Amino acid sequence: MQLCESGLVKKIKWRMFLPGGCRCEHCIQKRLGCINVLMSRGANPDAEDKNGETPLYYAARNRLAECATLLLEKGSDLQHW
């Protein structure tokens, strides 16, 4: 993932990786893979965007239970969404 290798992972816009839409197994696995890569490269699971929303918020809003679960397992703060 070029974005991660370039060191920009700390400034990632999580909403790009947690969009609404397709919930097929393939798309869910791609999102989970992205979350794992980003987290392994030091992304902050509680990073807020310009609206104060977090990755956990986007996962919950888009009904991506698998992504929300993974974010919580990776240390996302349930009180911070």
KABELTA-V564054 format. One line per field, one symbol per residue. phi: phi as a letter, one per 20 degrees, with the letter a starting at -180 (. if undefined). Layout:
phi=???
This chain:
phi=.fgffeneffdgegffecffogdfgfffffffffffffffenfefdfeefenedgffffffeldgffffffffeofefedd
